[in-house]
Amino acid sequence: MPETDEPSNINRERKRLTGVTARKGHAGVAGGTVAMVASLFFVGMGVFITLIGLGVVHVKPSSIHAPMWVISLVGLIFFMAGAGVFTGGLKALRTAGKLKQRAALHPNEPWMADHLWDPEGTTSNAGREVFSALLVTLFIAVFLTPFNYIFVLGDAPFFAKAIIGFFDLFLVGMVGMTVYRFMRWQKYGQTRLVFTGFPFFLGQTLDVNFISPRGIGSYTKLKFELRCIEVEKQVSGSGKNRSTSYIPYRIYQDLYEIDQPGELGPTANPVAPASDVTQGVPITFLLPSDGRATNLSVDEPTYWELLIHADTPGVDFEATYLLPVYKPV
């Protein structure tokens, strides 16, 4: 290993993160519009197929090869997929409009047009993560129901039943993950990072206060990880087999760990303003002067996060917070 003046807790090796969902950049007006228009096809097909299953739209009996309730579920799958895409497109349009307004009001502050930041701080998405996981689990359950009826309960080859069985196991894992996230949310509630300044500039210190109204309680190990992530868009296959994935890579890490037992009790209210942080847990990191600035307005974004993890009895605490780190202007 070459010699370096950097502390041993800093790691600049580019590493692919597994088990981490990459944050996507803002779709903008064009992306939001395309998503909303494309979603109408799935919504329309979903309504049409569901009406067939309910007997409202009549078709030739010879064209029906499954129970009507299965057909209704297939229609529901199309409708749920279309509704999800439509909602995402609508959100993208609203975000683009708000960012445009901020850019006009703050022409010399480019970070205001990059993301809908709250200058006071950022809140954990524990409740939203539970809700999102529940929606995905319900969608997969509905999606697999007709396949289980046709292939598993019906007369189908063994390999077809095995494939469906594999996806059923995946569904069981999703249920377990959703339950675990719900238990974590119930145990720790909503937590928050209060910014002592906004934004944070490369080459300067990052000072925040961790707010946890319910506290973390007793822990055997406590970890604070500051990391910079860049997202790489990877396209595989061609034609109908073409698929696109977004892979997160960690390009900078500053890790601080407490390897001895301790206890962290309740702190201030999660909606406390930046001027009222006396009860919070102060966290300080030195940002590298040659680091990458946050850029969330592109298809392959770069961003900074603070991950806090505590090993506790029962359900561990873990939360990730998005940070406004930019270059000085």
C-alpha positions as CSV (number, residue, x, y, z in Angstrom):
1,M,0.0,0.0,0.0
2,P,1.4,3.5,-0.9
3,E,2.0,5.8,2.0
4,T,-0.6,8.5,2.6
5,D,-1.2,11.3,5.0
6,E,-4.9,10.6,5.2
7,P,-6.3,8.9,8.4
8,S,-6.9,5.2,8.2
9,N,-10.6,5.6,8.5
10,I,-10.8,7.3,5.1
11,N,-11.2,5.1,2.1
12,R,-11.2,6.3,-1.5
13,E,-11.4,3.0,-3.2
14,R,-14.3,2.8,-5.7
15,K,-16.6,0.0,-4.5
16,R,-19.9,-1.3,-5.7
17,L,-22.5,-1.2,-2.9
18,T,-24.7,-4.3,-2.6
19,G,-28.0,-4.2,-0.9
20,V,-28.2,-0.5,-1.4
21,T,-30.8,1.1,-3.8
22,A,-29.3,3.8,-5.9
23,R,-30.9,7.2,-5.7
24,K,-32.1,8.4,-9.1
25,G,-31.7,11.9,-10.5
26,H,-34.6,14.1,-11.2
27,A,-36.5,13.1,-14.3
28,G,-37.4,16.7,-15.2
29,V,-40.3,17.9,-17.3
30,A,-39.6,15.7,-20.3
31,G,-39.1,12.5,-18.2
32,G,-42.2,13.1,-16.1
33,T,-44.4,13.8,-19.2
34,V,-43.2,10.6,-21.0
35,A,-43.9,8.6,-17.9
36,M,-47.4,9.9,-17.5
37,V,-48.2,9.4,-21.2
38,A,-46.8,5.8,-21.2
39,S,-48.7,4.9,-18.0
40,L,-52.1,5.6,-19.7
41,F,-51.7,2.5,-21.8
42,F,-51.2,0.3,-18.7
43,V,-54.0,2.0,-16.8
44,G,-56.4,1.6,-19.8
45,M,-55.5,-2.1,-20.3
46,G,-55.9,-2.7,-16.6
47,V,-59.4,-1.2,-16.5
48,F,-60.4,-3.1,-19.7
49,I,-59.2,-6.5,-18.5
50,T,-60.7,-6.0,-15.0
51,L,-64.1,-5.2,-16.6
52,I,-63.8,-8.4,-18.5
53,G,-63.1,-10.3,-15.3
54,L,-66.1,-8.7,-13.6
55,G,-68.4,-9.5,-16.5
56,V,-69.1,-5.9,-17.4
57,V,-67.4,-6.3,-20.8
58,H,-68.5,-9.5,-22.5
59,V,-66.2,-11.6,-24.7
60,K,-66.6,-15.0,-26.4
61,P,-66.5,-17.8,-23.8
62,S,-64.1,-19.7,-26.0
63,S,-61.5,-16.9,-25.5
64,I,-61.5,-17.4,-21.7
65,H,-59.0,-19.9,-20.5
66,A,-58.9,-18.9,-16.8
67,P,-61.3,-18.2,-14.0
68,M,-62.8,-14.7,-14.0
69,W,-61.2,-13.8,-10.7
70,V,-57.7,-14.6,-12.2
71,I,-58.5,-12.3,-15.2
72,S,-59.6,-9.6,-12.8
73,L,-56.2,-9.9,-11.0
74,V,-54.3,-9.6,-14.2
75,G,-56.2,-6.4,-14.9
76,L,-55.4,-5.1,-11.4
77,I,-51.7,-5.8,-12.1
78,F,-51.7,-3.7,-15.2
79,F,-53.7,-0.9,-13.4
80,M,-51.3,-0.9,-10.4
81,A,-48.2,-0.7,-12.6
82,G,-49.7,2.1,-14.7
83,A,-50.9,4.0,-11.6
84,G,-47.4,3.8,-10.1
85,V,-45.7,5.1,-13.2
86,F,-48.3,7.9,-13.5
87,T,-47.7,9.0,-9.9
88,G,-44.0,9.0,-10.4
89,G,-44.3,11.1,-13.5
90,L,-46.6,13.6,-11.8
91,K,-44.2,13.9,-8.9
92,A,-41.4,14.6,-11.4
93,L,-43.3,17.4,-13.0
94,R,-44.1,19.0,-9.6
95,T,-40.4,18.7,-8.5
96,A,-39.2,20.3,-11.8
97,G,-41.6,23.2,-11.3
98,K,-40.5,23.9,-7.8
99,L,-36.8,23.6,-8.7
100,K,-37.3,26.1,-11.5
101,Q,-38.9,28.5,-9.1
102,R,-36.0,28.1,-6.6
103,A,-33.5,28.7,-9.4
104,A,-35.1,32.0,-10.3
105,L,-35.2,33.1,-6.6
106,H,-31.6,32.0,-5.9
107,P,-29.6,32.5,-9.1
108,N,-26.2,32.5,-7.2
109,E,-27.0,29.4,-5.2
110,P,-26.9,26.4,-7.7
111,W,-27.7,23.9,-4.9
112,M,-31.2,25.3,-4.6
113,A,-32.0,24.2,-8.1
114,D,-30.4,20.8,-7.7
115,H,-32.7,19.3,-5.0
116,L,-35.7,20.3,-2.8
117,W,-33.5,20.8,0.2
118,D,-34.8,21.7,3.6
119,P,-32.1,24.2,4.9
120,E,-32.9,23.3,8.5
121,G,-32.1,19.6,8.2
122,T,-33.2,16.2,6.8
123,T,-35.5,13.5,8.3
124,S,-35.2,9.8,8.0
125,N,-37.6,8.0,5.7
126,A,-38.5,5.2,8.0
127,G,-42.2,5.4,7.7
128,R,-42.0,6.0,3.9
129,E,-39.7,3.0,3.5
130,V,-42.3,0.8,5.3
131,F,-45.1,2.1,3.1
132,S,-43.0,1.6,-0.1
133,A,-42.0,-1.9,0.9
134,L,-45.6,-2.8,1.7
135,L,-46.8,-1.6,-1.7
136,V,-44.1,-3.5,-3.5
137,T,-44.9,-6.7,-1.5
138,L,-48.6,-6.3,-2.3
139,F,-47.9,-5.8,-6.0
140,I,-45.6,-8.9,-6.1
141,A,-48.3,-11.0,-4.3
142,V,-51.0,-9.9,-6.7
143,F,-48.7,-10.5,-9.6
144,L,-47.8,-14.0,-8.5
145,T,-51.3,-15.1,-7.7
146,P,-52.5,-16.0,-11.2
147,F,-49.2,-17.7,-12.0
148,N,-49.5,-19.8,-8.9
149,Y,-53.1,-20.8,-9.9
150,I,-52.1,-21.7,-13.5
151,F,-48.7,-23.3,-13.0
152,V,-48.5,-24.5,-9.4
153,L,-52.0,-25.7,-8.8
154,G,-52.6,-26.7,-12.4
155,D,-51.0,-29.3,-14.7
156,A,-47.7,-27.7,-15.5
157,P,-44.1,-29.0,-16.0
158,F,-41.9,-29.3,-13.0
159,F,-39.5,-26.6,-14.1
160,A,-42.4,-24.1,-14.5
161,K,-43.5,-24.9,-10.9
162,A,-39.9,-24.5,-9.7
163,I,-39.6,-21.1,-11.3
164,I,-42.8,-19.9,-9.7
165,G,-41.7,-21.4,-6.4
166,F,-38.5,-19.4,-6.5
167,F,-40.4,-16.2,-6.9
168,D,-42.7,-17.3,-4.1
169,L,-39.7,-17.6,-1.9
170,F,-38.7,-14.1,-3.0
171,L,-42.1,-12.9,-1.9
172,V,-41.6,-14.5,1.5
173,G,-38.3,-12.6,1.8
174,M,-40.1,-9.3,0.9
175,V,-42.7,-10.0,3.6
176,G,-40.0,-10.6,6.2
177,M,-38.1,-7.4,5.1
178,T,-41.3,-5.3,5.4
179,V,-42.1,-6.7,8.8
180,Y,-38.5,-6.0,10.0
181,R,-38.7,-2.4,8.7
182,F,-42.0,-1.9,10.4
183,M,-40.6,-3.2,13.7
184,R,-37.6,-0.8,13.4
185,W,-40.0,2.1,12.7
186,Q,-42.1,1.3,15.7
187,K,-39.0,1.0,17.9
188,Y,-37.1,4.1,16.9
189,G,-39.7,6.3,15.2
190,Q,-38.7,9.2,13.0
191,T,-35.2,10.6,13.5
192,R,-33.6,13.7,12.0
193,L,-30.3,15.4,11.3
194,V,-30.3,19.1,12.0
195,F,-27.9,21.2,9.9
196,T,-25.8,23.8,11.7
197,G,-25.2,25.4,8.3
198,F,-26.5,25.1,4.7
199,P,-25.1,23.9,2.5
200,F,-21.9,22.1,3.4
201,F,-18.8,22.9,1.3
202,L,-16.0,20.7,0.2
203,G,-12.8,21.4,2.1
204,Q,-14.7,22.5,5.2
205,T,-16.3,20.7,8.1
206,L,-19.7,19.1,8.1
207,D,-21.5,19.7,11.4
208,V,-24.9,18.2,12.1
209,N,-26.9,17.2,15.2
210,F,-28.6,13.8,15.4
211,I,-32.1,14.0,16.9
212,S,-33.8,10.9,18.2
213,P,-36.9,11.5,20.3
214,R,-37.3,7.9,21.3
215,G,-33.5,7.3,21.7
216,I,-31.6,4.3,20.5
217,G,-31.1,2.7,23.9
218,S,-28.3,0.3,24.8
219,Y,-25.9,-0.6,22.0
220,T,-22.9,-2.8,21.6
221,K,-21.5,-0.9,18.6
222,L,-22.2,2.5,17.0
223,K,-21.1,3.4,13.5
224,F,-21.2,6.8,11.6
225,E,-20.3,6.5,7.9
226,L,-19.9,9.5,5.7
227,R,-19.9,8.4,2.1
228,C,-20.0,9.8,-1.4
229,I,-21.8,7.8,-4.0
230,E,-21.9,8.0,-7.7
231,V,-24.5,6.1,-9.7
232,E,-23.6,4.3,-13.0
233,K,-26.2,3.5,-15.6
234,Q,-25.7,0.1,-17.1
235,V,-27.6,-1.1,-20.2
236,S,-27.5,-4.8,-21.1
237,G,-29.1,-6.7,-24.0
238,S,-30.7,-5.3,-27.0
239,G,-34.2,-5.0,-28.6
240,K,-36.9,-6.5,-26.5
241,N,-34.3,-8.0,-24.1
242,R,-32.7,-4.6,-23.3
243,S,-32.7,-3.7,-19.7
244,T,-31.4,-0.7,-17.7
245,S,-30.1,-0.7,-14.2
246,Y,-28.6,1.9,-11.9
247,I,-25.6,0.8,-9.8
248,P,-24.4,2.7,-6.8
249,Y,-20.6,3.0,-6.3
250,R,-19.0,4.4,-3.2
251,I,-16.1,6.6,-4.1
252,Y,-15.3,8.1,-0.7
253,Q,-15.8,6.9,2.8
254,D,-15.0,8.4,6.2
255,L,-15.8,5.9,8.9
256,Y,-16.0,6.4,12.7
257,E,-16.9,3.5,15.0
258,I,-17.5,3.2,18.7
259,D,-16.6,-0.5,19.5
260,Q,-17.7,-0.4,23.1
261,P,-21.1,-0.7,24.8
262,G,-23.0,2.5,25.5
263,E,-26.4,4.0,25.6
264,L,-28.1,6.8,23.7
265,G,-31.2,8.1,25.3
266,P,-34.0,10.4,23.8
267,T,-32.9,13.7,22.4
268,A,-34.7,16.7,21.1
269,N,-37.9,16.9,19.0
270,P,-37.4,15.9,15.4
271,V,-38.9,19.1,14.1
272,A,-36.6,21.3,16.2
273,P,-35.2,24.3,14.3
274,A,-31.4,24.6,13.7
275,S,-31.1,27.1,16.5
276,D,-32.4,24.5,19.1
277,V,-30.0,21.6,18.9
278,T,-28.8,21.5,22.5
279,Q,-30.2,18.1,23.1
280,G,-29.0,16.6,19.9
281,V,-25.9,14.4,19.4
282,P,-23.2,16.5,17.6
283,I,-21.5,14.8,14.6
284,T,-18.6,16.4,12.8
285,F,-16.7,15.3,9.6
286,L,-14.0,17.0,7.6
287,L,-15.0,17.1,3.9
288,P,-12.3,16.5,1.3
289,S,-11.4,19.6,-0.7
290,D,-11.0,17.4,-3.9
291,G,-14.2,15.5,-3.5
292,R,-17.1,15.3,-5.8
293,A,-20.0,17.8,-5.4
294,T,-23.6,16.7,-5.1
295,N,-25.4,16.6,-8.4
296,L,-28.9,15.1,-8.3
297,S,-30.3,16.8,-11.5
298,V,-28.7,14.3,-13.9
299,D,-29.5,10.8,-14.9
300,E,-26.4,9.4,-13.2
301,P,-26.3,11.4,-10.0
302,T,-23.6,11.9,-7.4
303,Y,-24.5,12.5,-3.7
304,W,-23.3,12.4,-0.1
305,E,-25.0,10.4,2.7
306,L,-24.5,9.9,6.4
307,L,-25.3,6.3,7.5
308,I,-25.8,5.7,11.2
309,H,-26.0,2.2,12.5
310,A,-26.3,0.8,16.0
311,D,-26.1,-2.8,17.1
312,T,-28.9,-3.1,19.7
313,P,-30.8,-5.9,21.4
314,G,-33.5,-7.0,19.0
315,V,-34.0,-4.8,16.0
316,D,-30.9,-2.8,15.1
317,F,-31.1,1.0,14.4
318,E,-30.1,2.1,10.9
319,A,-30.9,5.3,9.0
320,T,-29.4,7.0,6.0
321,Y,-29.5,10.8,5.5
322,L,-29.0,12.7,2.3
323,L,-26.5,15.6,2.7
324,P,-26.2,18.9,0.7
325,V,-22.4,18.9,-0.1
326,Y,-21.3,21.3,-2.8
327,K,-18.3,23.2,-4.1
328,P,-17.8,26.7,-2.8
329,V,-18.9,29.5,-5.1
